[in-house]
Amino acid sequence: MAVVKSNLVKQISDQYPNYLKKDLNKFLEILLKEITNSLKKGERVEFRDWGIFYTNIQKERISRNPKTGEKVKTPQKRSIHFKMSKKMFNKINNNE
């Protein structure tokens, strides 16, 4: 099952019934927006005991269209990477 934002807001509101769902939804929007803005700037985003998001720059290159064999210029772009913490790795692999 994939994690859907609405389900995430519902789970948080179930654990913290004193907060309104619209406030929790706004909080989640702000959090995701800040993560996106930091990654756009090339900064890394770290959540302790969970993991790190960071970007790498893929250089401009000449690639090939597999359908036609034609050479195509691929522009420079950023890719997002995630590295989980050792604690998260152990939780996922039931080593804790």
Biopython code that builds the backbone (N, CA, C, O; Angstrom):
import numpy as np
from Bio.PDB.StructureBuilder import StructureBuilder

atoms = [
    (1, "MET", "N", (0.836, -1.184, 0.000)),
    (1, "MET", "CA", (0.000, 0.000, 0.000)),
    (1, "MET", "C", (0.880, 1.246, 0.000)),
    (1, "MET", "O", (1.821, 1.347, 0.787)),
    (2, "ALA", "N", (0.580, 2.165, -0.857)),
    (2, "ALA", "CA", (1.322, 3.420, -0.942)),
    (2, "ALA", "C", (0.858, 4.377, 0.149)),
    (2, "ALA", "O", (-0.269, 4.279, 0.636)),
    (3, "VAL", "N", (1.720, 5.289, 0.521)),
    (3, "VAL", "CA", (1.361, 6.306, 1.507)),
    (3, "VAL", "C", (0.732, 7.469, 0.753)),
    (3, "VAL", "O", (1.367, 8.087, -0.102)),
    (4, "VAL", "N", (-0.512, 7.755, 1.077)),
    (4, "VAL", "CA", (-1.249, 8.854, 0.463)),
    (4, "VAL", "C", (-1.371, 9.971, 1.496)),
    (4, "VAL", "O", (-1.591, 9.721, 2.681)),
    (5, "LYS", "N", (-1.225, 11.205, 1.024)),
    (5, "LYS", "CA", (-1.223, 12.341, 1.946)),
    (5, "LYS", "C", (-2.487, 12.392, 2.797)),
    (5, "LYS", "O", (-2.409, 12.694, 3.988)),
    (6, "SER", "N", (-3.643, 12.105, 2.216)),
    (6, "SER", "CA", (-4.888, 12.157, 2.982)),
    (6, "SER", "C", (-4.908, 11.099, 4.088)),
    (6, "SER", "O", (-5.410, 11.356, 5.182)),
    (7, "ASN", "N", (-4.364, 9.910, 3.807)),
    (7, "ASN", "CA", (-4.285, 8.868, 4.838)),
    (7, "ASN", "C", (-3.307, 9.261, 5.943)),
    (7, "ASN", "O", (-3.529, 8.972, 7.119)),
    (8, "LEU", "N", (-2.241, 9.913, 5.551)),
    (8, "LEU", "CA", (-1.262, 10.372, 6.528)),
    (8, "LEU", "C", (-1.880, 11.413, 7.461)),
    (8, "LEU", "O", (-1.673, 11.363, 8.673)),
    (9, "VAL", "N", (-2.632, 12.348, 6.902)),
    (9, "VAL", "CA", (-3.310, 13.366, 7.717)),
    (9, "VAL", "C", (-4.320, 12.704, 8.639)),
    (9, "VAL", "O", (-4.463, 13.105, 9.794)),
    (10, "LYS", "N", (-5.021, 11.695, 8.139)),
    (10, "LYS", "CA", (-6.008, 10.986, 8.967)),
    (10, "LYS", "C", (-5.340, 10.273, 10.143)),
    (10, "LYS", "O", (-5.844, 10.319, 11.265)),
    (11, "GLN", "N", (-4.208, 9.617, 9.888)),
    (11, "GLN", "CA", (-3.499, 8.919, 10.959)),
    (11, "GLN", "C", (-2.993, 9.901, 12.013)),
    (11, "GLN", "O", (-3.078, 9.631, 13.211)),
    (12, "ILE", "N", (-2.467, 11.036, 11.566)),
    (12, "ILE", "CA", (-1.982, 12.042, 12.520)),
    (12, "ILE", "C", (-3.149, 12.600, 13.327)),
    (12, "ILE", "O", (-3.026, 12.803, 14.535)),
    (13, "SER", "N", (-4.289, 12.851, 12.664)),
    (13, "SER", "CA", (-5.444, 13.396, 13.390)),
    (13, "SER", "C", (-6.022, 12.381, 14.366)),
    (13, "SER", "O", (-6.579, 12.764, 15.395)),
    (14, "ASP", "N", (-5.899, 11.087, 14.059)),
    (14, "ASP", "CA", (-6.348, 10.055, 15.000)),
    (14, "ASP", "C", (-5.460, 10.036, 16.251)),
    (14, "ASP", "O", (-5.946, 9.806, 17.359)),
    (15, "GLN", "N", (-4.163, 10.277, 16.066)),
    (15, "GLN", "CA", (-3.241, 10.273, 17.203)),
    (15, "GLN", "C", (-3.307, 11.571, 17.998)),
    (15, "GLN", "O", (-3.066, 11.580, 19.205)),
    (16, "TYR", "N", (-3.636, 12.667, 17.317)),
    (16, "TYR", "CA", (-3.717, 13.974, 17.973)),
    (16, "TYR", "C", (-5.092, 14.585, 17.692)),
    (16, "TYR", "O", (-5.212, 15.459, 16.833)),
    (17, "PRO", "N", (-6.118, 14.142, 18.398)),
    (17, "PRO", "CA", (-7.490, 14.599, 18.110)),
    (17, "PRO", "C", (-7.741, 16.078, 18.440)),
    (17, "PRO", "O", (-8.755, 16.632, 18.014)),
    (18, "ASN", "N", (-6.849, 16.717, 19.183)),
    (18, "ASN", "CA", (-7.047, 18.118, 19.541)),
    (18, "ASN", "C", (-6.802, 19.061, 18.367)),
    (18, "ASN", "O", (-7.239, 20.211, 18.401)),
    (19, "TYR", "N", (-6.111, 18.593, 17.331)),
    (19, "TYR", "CA", (-5.801, 19.430, 16.178)),
    (19, "TYR", "C", (-6.836, 19.205, 15.075)),
    (19, "TYR", "O", (-7.293, 18.082, 14.861)),
    (20, "LEU", "N", (-7.190, 20.260, 14.393)),
    (20, "LEU", "CA", (-8.119, 20.163, 13.274)),
    (20, "LEU", "C", (-7.413, 19.548, 12.065)),
    (20, "LEU", "O", (-6.215, 19.746, 11.866)),
    (21, "LYS", "N", (-8.164, 18.807, 11.271)),
    (21, "LYS", "CA", (-7.583, 18.175, 10.086)),
    (21, "LYS", "C", (-7.054, 19.209, 9.102)),
    (21, "LYS", "O", (-6.028, 18.985, 8.458)),
    (22, "LYS", "N", (-7.744, 20.336, 8.981)),
    (22, "LYS", "CA", (-7.281, 21.355, 8.036)),
    (22, "LYS", "C", (-5.953, 21.957, 8.490)),
    (22, "LYS", "O", (-5.126, 22.326, 7.656)),
    (23, "ASP", "N", (-5.737, 22.061, 9.820)),
    (23, "ASP", "CA", (-4.462, 22.558, 10.328)),
    (23, "ASP", "C", (-3.347, 21.543, 10.082)),
    (23, "ASP", "O", (-2.234, 21.916, 9.710)),
    (24, "LEU", "N", (-3.647, 20.266, 10.290)),
    (24, "LEU", "CA", (-2.652, 19.221, 10.036)),
    (24, "LEU", "C", (-2.320, 19.146, 8.552)),
    (24, "LEU", "O", (-1.165, 18.941, 8.179)),
    (25, "ASN", "N", (-3.330, 19.311, 7.710)),
    (25, "ASN", "CA", (-3.104, 19.305, 6.264)),
    (25, "ASN", "C", (-2.212, 20.483, 5.856)),
    (25, "ASN", "O", (-1.311, 20.329, 5.031)),
    (26, "LYS", "N", (-2.468, 21.651, 6.434)),
    (26, "LYS", "CA", (-1.660, 22.847, 6.151)),
    (26, "LYS", "C", (-0.226, 22.649, 6.631)),
    (26, "LYS", "O", (0.718, 23.046, 5.947)),
    (27, "PHE", "N", (-0.059, 22.039, 7.800)),
    (27, "PHE", "CA", (1.268, 21.751, 8.328)),
    (27, "PHE", "C", (2.035, 20.830, 7.375)),
    (27, "PHE", "O", (3.209, 21.063, 7.087)),
    (28, "LEU", "N", (1.365, 19.787, 6.893)),
    (28, "LEU", "CA", (2.004, 18.844, 5.975)),
    (28, "LEU", "C", (2.373, 19.530, 4.659)),
    (28, "LEU", "O", (3.434, 19.262, 4.094)),
    (29, "GLU", "N", (1.496, 20.419, 4.171)),
    (29, "GLU", "CA", (1.794, 21.181, 2.949)),
    (29, "GLU", "C", (3.043, 22.042, 3.135)),
    (29, "GLU", "O", (3.910, 22.085, 2.262)),
    (30, "ILE", "N", (3.130, 22.724, 4.275)),
    (30, "ILE", "CA", (4.284, 23.580, 4.565)),
    (30, "ILE", "C", (5.553, 22.736, 4.652)),
    (30, "ILE", "O", (6.587, 23.121, 4.107)),
    (31, "LEU", "N", (5.485, 21.608, 5.319)),
    (31, "LEU", "CA", (6.643, 20.726, 5.459)),
    (31, "LEU", "C", (7.145, 20.256, 4.100)),
    (31, "LEU", "O", (8.343, 20.324, 3.824)),
    (32, "LEU", "N", (6.243, 19.783, 3.255)),
    (32, "LEU", "CA", (6.637, 19.299, 1.929)),
    (32, "LEU", "C", (7.165, 20.428, 1.051)),
    (32, "LEU", "O", (8.089, 20.227, 0.264)),
    (33, "LYS", "N", (6.579, 21.612, 1.186)),
    (33, "LYS", "CA", (7.043, 22.764, 0.416)),
    (33, "LYS", "C", (8.453, 23.166, 0.818)),
    (33, "LYS", "O", (9.272, 23.495, -0.039)),
    (34, "GLU", "N", (8.742, 23.142, 2.115)),
    (34, "GLU", "CA", (10.074, 23.499, 2.596)),
    (34, "GLU", "C", (11.123, 22.473, 2.156)),
    (34, "GLU", "O", (12.247, 22.838, 1.810)),
    (35, "ILE", "N", (10.751, 21.198, 2.172)),
    (35, "ILE", "CA", (11.663, 20.160, 1.687)),
    (35, "ILE", "C", (11.963, 20.394, 0.210)),
    (35, "ILE", "O", (13.117, 20.321, -0.214)),
    (36, "THR", "N", (10.921, 20.675, -0.569)),
    (36, "THR", "CA", (11.094, 20.923, -2.003)),
    (36, "THR", "C", (11.972, 22.143, -2.249)),
    (36, "THR", "O", (12.865, 22.101, -3.095)),
    (37, "ASN", "N", (11.730, 23.226, -1.522)),
    (37, "ASN", "CA", (12.527, 24.443, -1.696)),
    (37, "ASN", "C", (13.992, 24.207, -1.340)),
    (37, "ASN", "O", (14.883, 24.709, -2.025)),
    (38, "SER", "N", (14.246, 23.457, -0.289)),
    (38, "SER", "CA", (15.628, 23.168, 0.101)),
    (38, "SER", "C", (16.337, 22.336, -0.966)),
    (38, "SER", "O", (17.497, 22.594, -1.289)),
    (39, "LEU", "N", (15.640, 21.341, -1.510)),
    (39, "LEU", "CA", (16.242, 20.519, -2.554)),
    (39, "LEU", "C", (16.475, 21.323, -3.832)),
    (39, "LEU", "O", (17.453, 21.083, -4.540)),
    (40, "LYS", "N", (15.591, 22.271, -4.134)),
    (40, "LYS", "CA", (15.786, 23.150, -5.299)),
    (40, "LYS", "C", (17.063, 23.965, -5.157)),
    (40, "LYS", "O", (17.778, 24.187, -6.134)),
    (41, "LYS", "N", (17.349, 24.412, -3.927)),
    (41, "LYS", "CA", (18.546, 25.216, -3.667)),
    (41, "LYS", "C", (19.814, 24.365, -3.638)),
    (41, "LYS", "O", (20.918, 24.904, -3.570)),
    (42, "GLY", "N", (19.665, 23.040, -3.688)),
    (42, "GLY", "CA", (20.827, 22.165, -3.640)),
    (42, "GLY", "C", (21.223, 21.789, -2.218)),
    (42, "GLY", "O", (22.271, 21.178, -2.011)),
    (43, "GLU", "N", (20.408, 22.144, -1.245)),
    (43, "GLU", "CA", (20.699, 21.799, 0.145)),
    (43, "GLU", "C", (20.205, 20.386, 0.426)),
    (43, "GLU", "O", (19.325, 19.872, -0.264)),
    (44, "ARG", "N", (20.780, 19.772, 1.440)),
    (44, "ARG", "CA", (20.296, 18.449, 1.816)),
    (44, "ARG", "C", (19.313, 18.580, 2.974)),
    (44, "ARG", "O", (19.398, 19.511, 3.774)),
    (45, "VAL", "N", (18.388, 17.641, 3.050)),
    (45, "VAL", "CA", (17.351, 17.649, 4.087)),
    (45, "VAL", "C", (17.558, 16.400, 4.930)),
    (45, "VAL", "O", (17.531, 15.280, 4.421)),
    (46, "GLU", "N", (17.764, 16.606, 6.216)),
    (46, "GLU", "CA", (18.080, 15.489, 7.109)),
    (46, "GLU", "C", (17.026, 15.356, 8.195)),
    (46, "GLU", "O", (16.691, 16.322, 8.879)),
    (47, "PHE", "N", (16.510, 14.142, 8.340)),
    (47, "PHE", "CA", (15.621, 13.798, 9.444)),
    (47, "PHE", "C", (16.370, 12.798, 10.316)),
    (47, "PHE", "O", (16.649, 11.680, 9.881)),
    (48, "ARG", "N", (16.692, 13.188, 11.525)),
    (48, "ARG", "CA", (17.474, 12.330, 12.420)),
    (48, "ARG", "C", (16.789, 10.989, 12.618)),
    (48, "ARG", "O", (15.567, 10.922, 12.755)),
    (49, "ASP", "N", (17.568, 9.935, 12.633)),
    (49, "ASP", "CA", (17.104, 8.554, 12.816)),
    (49, "ASP", "C", (16.133, 8.098, 11.732)),
    (49, "ASP", "O", (15.430, 7.104, 11.913)),
    (50, "TRP", "N", (16.086, 8.809, 10.611)),
    (50, "TRP", "CA", (15.193, 8.414, 9.519)),
    (50, "TRP", "C", (15.945, 8.380, 8.204)),
    (50, "TRP", "O", (15.984, 7.339, 7.547)),
    (51, "GLY", "N", (16.549, 9.504, 7.800)),
    (51, "GLY", "CA", (17.310, 9.503, 6.568)),
    (51, "GLY", "C", (17.608, 10.895, 6.042)),
    (51, "GLY", "O", (17.264, 11.903, 6.659)),
    (52, "ILE", "N", (18.260, 10.926, 4.876)),
    (52, "ILE", "CA", (18.692, 12.178, 4.260)),
    (52, "ILE", "C", (18.221, 12.203, 2.808)),
    (52, "ILE", "O", (18.371, 11.219, 2.083)),
    (53, "PHE", "N", (17.649, 13.336, 2.386)),
    (53, "PHE", "CA", (17.362, 13.598, 0.984)),
    (53, "PHE", "C", (18.445, 14.539, 0.478)),
    (53, "PHE", "O", (18.791, 15.503, 1.161)),
    (54, "TYR", "N", (18.985, 14.277, -0.711)),
    (54, "TYR", "CA", (19.965, 15.173, -1.305)),
    (54, "TYR", "C", (19.851, 15.088, -2.820)),
    (54, "TYR", "O", (19.258, 14.153, -3.357)),
    (55, "THR", "N", (20.429, 16.079, -3.505)),
    (55, "THR", "CA", (20.364, 16.111, -4.964)),
    (55, "THR", "C", (21.748, 15.913, -5.558)),
    (55, "THR", "O", (22.759, 16.284, -4.962)),
    (56, "ASN", "N", (21.771, 15.330, -6.728)),
    (56, "ASN", "CA", (22.976, 15.227, -7.544)),
    (56, "ASN", "C", (22.686, 15.896, -8.873)),
    (56, "ASN", "O", (21.556, 15.864, -9.361)),
    (57, "ILE", "N", (23.700, 16.496, -9.454)),
    (57, "ILE", "CA", (23.527, 17.119, -10.760)),
    (57, "ILE", "C", (24.035, 16.149, -11.818)),
    (57, "ILE", "O", (25.191, 15.726, -11.791)),
    (58, "GLN", "N", (23.156, 15.807, -12.745)),
    (58, "GLN", "CA", (23.561, 14.986, -13.881)),
    (58, "GLN", "C", (24.007, 15.932, -14.987)),
    (58, "GLN", "O", (23.262, 16.827, -15.385)),
    (59, "LYS", "N", (25.211, 15.733, -15.476)),
    (59, "LYS", "CA", (25.771, 16.625, -16.478)),
    (59, "LYS", "C", (25.031, 16.509, -17.806)),
    (59, "LYS", "O", (24.400, 15.496, -18.109)),
    (60, "GLU", "N", (25.132, 17.577, -18.582)),
    (60, "GLU", "CA", (24.583, 17.580, -19.933)),
    (60, "GLU", "C", (25.331, 16.530, -20.753)),
    (60, "GLU", "O", (26.544, 16.379, -20.608)),
    (61, "ARG", "N", (24.614, 15.807, -21.612)),
    (61, "ARG", "CA", (25.268, 14.748, -22.383)),
    (61, "ARG", "C", (24.529, 14.501, -23.689)),
    (61, "ARG", "O", (23.418, 14.982, -23.911)),
    (62, "ILE", "N", (25.181, 13.744, -24.529)),
    (62, "ILE", "CA", (24.560, 13.305, -25.776)),
    (62, "ILE", "C", (24.070, 11.883, -25.542)),
    (62, "ILE", "O", (24.857, 10.996, -25.211)),
    (63, "SER", "N", (22.769, 11.668, -25.714)),
    (63, "SER", "CA", (22.197, 10.333, -25.535)),
    (63, "SER", "C", (21.580, 9.885, -26.855)),
    (63, "SER", "O", (21.640, 10.601, -27.854)),
    (64, "ARG", "N", (20.995, 8.706, -26.849)),
    (64, "ARG", "CA", (20.458, 8.132, -28.072)),
    (64, "ARG", "C", (18.999, 7.765, -27.866)),
    (64, "ARG", "O", (18.635, 7.187, -26.842)),
    (65, "ASN", "N", (18.171, 8.100, -28.837)),
    (65, "ASN", "CA", (16.775, 7.695, -28.828)),
    (65, "ASN", "C", (16.738, 6.216, -29.189)),
    (65, "ASN", "O", (17.118, 5.860, -30.304)),
    (66, "PRO", "N", (16.294, 5.341, -28.287)),
    (66, "PRO", "CA", (16.346, 3.902, -28.562)),
    (66, "PRO", "C", (15.425, 3.462, -29.703)),
    (66, "PRO", "O", (15.666, 2.438, -30.343)),
    (67, "LYS", "N", (14.386, 4.232, -29.948)),
    (67, "LYS", "CA", (13.437, 3.863, -30.996)),
    (67, "LYS", "C", (14.008, 4.126, -32.400)),
    (67, "LYS", "O", (13.884, 3.296, -33.300)),
    (68, "THR", "N", (14.640, 5.308, -32.564)),
    (68, "THR", "CA", (15.127, 5.689, -33.886)),
    (68, "THR", "C", (16.642, 5.613, -34.023)),
    (68, "THR", "O", (17.159, 5.606, -35.140)),
    (69, "GLY", "N", (17.359, 5.556, -32.910)),
    (69, "GLY", "CA", (18.821, 5.544, -32.953)),
    (69, "GLY", "C", (19.404, 6.940, -33.123)),
    (69, "GLY", "O", (20.623, 7.091, -33.206)),
    (70, "GLU", "N", (18.564, 7.953, -33.176)),
    (70, "GLU", "CA", (18.997, 9.330, -33.367)),
    (70, "GLU", "C", (19.668, 9.855, -32.099)),
    (70, "GLU", "O", (19.231, 9.559, -30.986)),
    (71, "LYS", "N", (20.739, 10.640, -32.279)),
    (71, "LYS", "CA", (21.403, 11.254, -31.128)),
    (71, "LYS", "C", (20.607, 12.458, -30.653)),
    (71, "LYS", "O", (20.138, 13.268, -31.452)),
    (72, "VAL", "N", (20.462, 12.565, -29.319)),
    (72, "VAL", "CA", (19.671, 13.625, -28.718)),
    (72, "VAL", "C", (20.499, 14.274, -27.619)),
    (72, "VAL", "O", (21.170, 13.584, -26.851)),
    (73, "LYS", "N", (20.453, 15.602, -27.544)),
    (73, "LYS", "CA", (21.163, 16.322, -26.486)),
    (73, "LYS", "C", (20.290, 16.331, -25.236)),
    (73, "LYS", "O", (19.182, 16.868, -25.259)),
    (74, "THR", "N", (20.772, 15.750, -24.157)),
    (74, "THR", "CA", (20.048, 15.721, -22.890)),
    (74, "THR", "C", (20.604, 16.836, -22.010)),
    (74, "THR", "O", (21.804, 16.853, -21.734)),
    (75, "PRO", "N", (19.757, 17.776, -21.559)),
    (75, "PRO", "CA", (20.255, 18.894, -20.757)),
    (75, "PRO", "C", (20.632, 18.459, -19.337)),
    (75, "PRO", "O", (20.276, 17.372, -18.881)),
    (76, "GLN", "N", (21.358, 19.336, -18.662)),
    (76, "GLN", "CA", (21.725, 19.100, -17.258)),
    (76, "GLN", "C", (20.466, 19.064, -16.416)),
    (76, "GLN", "O", (19.533, 19.834, -16.646)),
    (77, "LYS", "N", (20.439, 18.166, -15.437)),
    (77, "LYS", "CA", (19.274, 18.091, -14.551)),
    (77, "LYS", "C", (19.700, 17.585, -13.180)),
    (77, "LYS", "O", (20.777, 17.013, -13.008)),
    (78, "ARG", "N", (18.825, 17.814, -12.217)),
    (78, "ARG", "CA", (19.073, 17.334, -10.850)),
    (78, "ARG", "C", (18.263, 16.075, -10.615)),
    (78, "ARG", "O", (17.153, 15.931, -11.127)),
    (79, "SER", "N", (18.823, 15.175, -9.842)),
    (79, "SER", "CA", (18.084, 13.990, -9.430)),
    (79, "SER", "C", (18.097, 13.937, -7.907)),
    (79, "SER", "O", (19.069, 14.346, -7.271)),
    (80, "ILE", "N", (17.029, 13.439, -7.339)),
    (80, "ILE", "CA", (16.895, 13.376, -5.883)),
    (80, "ILE", "C", (17.269, 11.973, -5.414)),
    (80, "ILE", "O", (16.865, 10.976, -6.012)),
    (81, "HIS", "N", (18.037, 11.913, -4.349)),
    (81, "HIS", "CA", (18.446, 10.639, -3.763)),
    (81, "HIS", "C", (18.045, 10.619, -2.293)),
    (81, "HIS", "O", (17.912, 11.665, -1.657)),
    (82, "PHE", "N", (17.857, 9.428, -1.771)),
    (82, "PHE", "CA", (17.519, 9.251, -0.361)),
    (82, "PHE", "C", (18.443, 8.208, 0.219)),
    (82, "PHE", "O", (18.632, 7.140, -0.363)),
    (83, "LYS", "N", (19.022, 8.516, 1.370)),
    (83, "LYS", "CA", (19.859, 7.563, 2.079)),
    (83, "LYS", "C", (19.274, 7.384, 3.465)),
    (83, "LYS", "O", (19.204, 8.330, 4.251)),
    (84, "MET", "N", (18.854, 6.163, 3.759)),
    (84, "MET", "CA", (18.240, 5.934, 5.065)),
    (84, "MET", "C", (19.304, 5.816, 6.154)),
    (84, "MET", "O", (20.453, 5.469, 5.880)),
    (85, "SER", "N", (18.909, 6.106, 7.378)),
    (85, "SER", "CA", (19.820, 6.006, 8.512)),
    (85, "SER", "C", (19.989, 4.536, 8.908)),
    (85, "SER", "O", (19.209, 3.674, 8.502)),
    (86, "LYS", "N", (21.006, 4.278, 9.695)),
    (86, "LYS", "CA", (21.231, 2.906, 10.171)),
    (86, "LYS", "C", (20.071, 2.432, 11.043)),
    (86, "LYS", "O", (19.693, 1.261, 11.010)),
    (87, "LYS", "N", (19.516, 3.355, 11.821)),
    (87, "LYS", "CA", (18.389, 3.006, 12.691)),
    (87, "LYS", "C", (17.177, 2.585, 11.850)),
    (87, "LYS", "O", (16.514, 1.600, 12.175)),
    (88, "MET", "N", (16.889, 3.317, 10.784)),
    (88, "MET", "CA", (15.779, 2.969, 9.891)),
    (88, "MET", "C", (16.063, 1.644, 9.188)),
    (88, "MET", "O", (15.167, 0.814, 9.037)),
    (89, "PHE", "N", (17.295, 1.449, 8.763)),
    (89, "PHE", "CA", (17.680, 0.199, 8.110)),
    (89, "PHE", "C", (17.421, -0.988, 9.024)),
    (89, "PHE", "O", (16.885, -2.009, 8.593)),
    (90, "ASN", "N", (17.804, -0.848, 10.285)),
    (90, "ASN", "CA", (17.591, -1.923, 11.241)),
    (90, "ASN", "C", (16.108, -2.172, 11.512)),
    (90, "ASN", "O", (15.697, -3.322, 11.670)),
    (91, "LYS", "N", (15.294, -1.106, 11.568)),
    (91, "LYS", "CA", (13.858, -1.275, 11.768)),
    (91, "LYS", "C", (13.221, -2.000, 10.599)),
    (91, "LYS", "O", (12.393, -2.888, 10.799)),
    (92, "ILE", "N", (13.593, -1.636, 9.382)),
    (92, "ILE", "CA", (13.015, -2.257, 8.190)),
    (92, "ILE", "C", (13.398, -3.732, 8.097)),
    (92, "ILE", "O", (12.598, -4.572, 7.686)),
    (93, "ASN", "N", (14.620, -4.024, 8.480)),
    (93, "ASN", "CA", (15.121, -5.400, 8.384)),
    (93, "ASN", "C", (14.959, -6.196, 9.670)),
    (93, "ASN", "O", (15.560, -7.260, 9.814)),
    (94, "ASN", "N", (14.161, -5.702, 10.603)),
    (94, "ASN", "CA", (13.851, -6.378, 11.864)),
    (94, "ASN", "C", (15.089, -6.767, 12.651)),
    (94, "ASN", "O", (15.130, -7.833, 13.265)),
    (95, "ASN", "N", (16.098, -5.907, 12.637)),
    (95, "ASN", "CA", (17.319, -6.155, 13.391)),
    (95, "ASN", "C", (17.260, -5.501, 14.766)),
    (95, "ASN", "O", (18.200, -5.624, 15.551)),
    (96, "GLU", "N", (16.165, -4.808, 15.062)),
    (96, "GLU", "CA", (16.060, -4.132, 16.353)),
    (96, "GLU", "C", (15.184, -4.893, 17.300)),
    (96, "GLU", "O", (14.985, -4.464, 18.437)),
]
sb = StructureBuilder()
sb.init_structure("model")
sb.init_model(0)
sb.init_chain("A")
sb.init_seg("    ")
for serial, (resi, resn, name, xyz) in enumerate(atoms, 1):
    if name == "N":
        sb.init_residue(resn, " ", resi, " ")
    sb.init_atom(name, np.array(xyz, "f"), 0.0, 1.0, " ", f" {name:<3s}", serial, name[0])
structure = sb.get_structure()
